[in-house]
Amino acid sequence: MSTPQQGSALDRLRGLGREVAKFGAVGGVGVLVNLGVFNLIRHTTDLQVVRASVIATVVAIVTNYIGFRYFTYRDRARTGSSRELPLFVAFSVIGLVIENGVLYTATYGFGWDGPLATNVFKFIGIGTATVFRFWSYRTWVFKALPEPAQAPASAQAPASALAAPRGGAESGPSAARAPEPAGK
């Protein structure tokens, strides 16, 4: 037999699992956009690797915001663009620095700048930044709505008790009673 705390912990774990799956689905699309734009820029321009990566990351961030707001976190509090969007941009920029810092270090620190190496380190940077983004978005940007307060069972009265008038003559459909014996 499970206690209410175990059930609620299991419910929270299931909820977190659904959130991670939705975050992953949106993030997966973002990774494809990011890597696609990155490789398109790298193969069609002479732009340096980190600059191409920053552009690709910005395009992916825009794509991800739409997916997170309208899919992953659609049931979360809407704090308005005056709060949500600046926080999203701020945490996304930190993620951008993490992601492209890995690529920068590999490319300019170690000289690993071939097409395969840049894609591998771009992907590693995306993965590292994703952990930070997941935590920051769910904690600060797309805040969970507070759970509705549950009154204790002893404080909840049945609906029929709430509908019955106090004292005096009863009227209406609930006033039907068995007739009293005559002569009293």
C-alpha positions in Angstrom: 0.0 0.0 0.0 1.4 3.4 -0.9 1.2 6.5 1.2 0.1 9.8 -0.2 3.7 11.1 -0.2 4.8 8.1 -2.3 2.0 8.7 -4.8 2.8 12.4 -5.0 6.5 11.7 -5.4 5.7 9.2 -8.2 3.4 11.8 -9.8 6.2 14.4 -9.6 8.6 11.9 -11.2 6.2 11.1 -14.0 5.6 14.8 -14.5 9.3 15.4 -14.7 9.6 12.6 -17.2 7.0 14.1 -19.4 8.7 17.5 -19.1 12.1 16.1 -20.0 10.5 14.3 -23.0 8.8 17.5 -24.3 12.0 19.5 -23.6 14.0 16.8 -25.5 11.6 16.9 -28.5 11.8 20.7 -28.8 15.5 20.5 -28.1 16.0 17.8 -30.7 14.4 20.1 -33.3 16.7 22.9 -32.0 19.8 20.7 -32.4 18.8 19.9 -36.0 18.2 23.6 -36.8 21.5 24.5 -35.0 23.7 22.0 -36.8 21.9 22.5 -40.1 22.4 26.3 -40.1 25.9 25.9 -38.8 26.9 23.5 -41.6 25.1 25.6 -44.2 27.0 28.7 -43.1 30.3 26.8 -42.9 30.0 25.3 -46.4 28.6 28.4 -48.2 30.6 31.2 -46.6 34.1 31.9 -45.3 32.8 32.9 -41.9 35.0 31.7 -39.0 33.8 28.6 -37.1 32.7 30.2 -33.9 30.9 33.1 -35.6 29.0 30.6 -37.8 28.2 28.7 -34.6 26.9 31.8 -32.8 24.6 32.6 -35.7 23.3 29.0 -35.8 22.7 29.1 -32.0 20.7 32.3 -32.2 18.5 30.8 -34.9 18.0 27.7 -32.8 17.2 29.8 -29.7 14.4 31.5 -31.6 13.0 28.2 -32.8 13.3 26.7 -29.3 11.5 29.6 -27.6 8.4 29.0 -29.8 8.5 25.3 -29.0 9.1 25.7 -25.3 6.4 28.4 -24.8 3.7 26.7 -26.9 4.5 23.0 -26.4 6.8 22.1 -23.5 5.7 24.8 -21.0 2.3 25.7 -22.4 0.7 24.8 -19.0 3.1 27.0 -17.1 2.4 30.5 -15.8 2.5 33.2 -18.4 4.4 36.0 -16.8 4.2 38.1 -20.0 6.9 39.1 -22.3 8.1 41.8 -19.9 9.5 39.1 -17.6 9.6 35.8 -19.5 11.3 36.9 -22.7 14.2 38.9 -21.1 14.9 35.9 -18.8 14.7 33.5 -21.7 17.2 35.6 -23.7 19.5 36.1 -20.7 19.7 32.3 -19.9 19.9 31.5 -23.6 22.9 33.9 -24.0 24.6 32.1 -21.0 23.9 28.8 -22.8 25.3 30.3 -26.0 28.5 31.1 -24.2 28.8 27.6 -22.7 28.0 26.0 -26.1 30.4 28.1 -28.1 33.0 28.2 -25.4 33.5 24.4 -25.9 33.8 24.9 -29.6 36.1 27.9 -29.2 38.4 25.9 -26.9 38.5 22.9 -29.2 39.1 25.0 -32.3 41.5 27.7 -31.1 42.9 26.0 -28.0 43.6 22.6 -29.4 43.5 23.3 -33.2 40.7 20.8 -33.8 39.0 22.6 -36.6 38.3 20.0 -39.3 34.6 19.5 -40.4 34.1 16.4 -38.2 35.9 17.9 -35.2 33.9 21.1 -35.3 30.6 19.2 -35.5 31.6 16.9 -32.7 32.6 19.8 -30.4 29.6 21.8 -31.5 27.4 18.9 -30.4 29.3 18.5 -27.1 28.8 22.2 -26.5 25.1 21.9 -27.2 24.8 19.0 -24.8 26.6 20.8 -22.0 24.5 24.0 -22.5 21.3 22.0 -22.6 21.7 20.8 -19.0 22.1 24.5 -18.0 19.2 25.6 -20.1 16.8 22.9 -18.8 17.5 23.9 -15.2 17.3 27.6 -15.8 14.2 27.6 -18.1 12.1 25.4 -15.8 13.3 27.2 -12.6 13.3 30.9 -13.7 11.6 31.4 -17.1 8.7 29.0 -17.3 7.7 28.7 -13.6 5.3 26.0 -12.6 1.9 27.1 -11.5 1.3 26.7 -7.7 -0.6 23.6 -6.7 -4.2 24.3 -5.7 -4.5 24.2 -1.9 -6.4 21.1 -0.7 -8.6 21.6 2.4 -8.3 18.7 4.9 -11.1 16.1 4.6 -12.5 17.0 8.0 -13.0 20.6 6.8 -14.9 19.7 3.7 -18.6 19.4 4.2 -20.8 17.4 1.9 -22.7 19.5 -0.7 -26.1 18.6 0.9 -25.0 20.0 4.2 -24.0 23.3 2.6 -27.3 23.6 0.8 -29.6 22.9 3.8 -30.9 26.1 5.4 -30.1 26.6 9.1 -33.0 26.5 11.5 -36.6 27.6 10.6 -39.0 26.1 8.1 -37.5 24.3 5.2 -38.8 25.0 1.7 -38.1 23.8 -1.8 -37.5 20.3 -3.1 -35.3 19.3 -0.2 -38.2 20.0 2.2 -40.2 17.0 1.2 -40.8 14.8 4.3 -43.0 12.0 5.2 -46.4 13.3 6.4 -46.8 13.4 10.2 -49.5 11.2 11.7 -52.8 13.0 12.2 -54.0 13.8 15.7 -50.8 15.2 17.1 
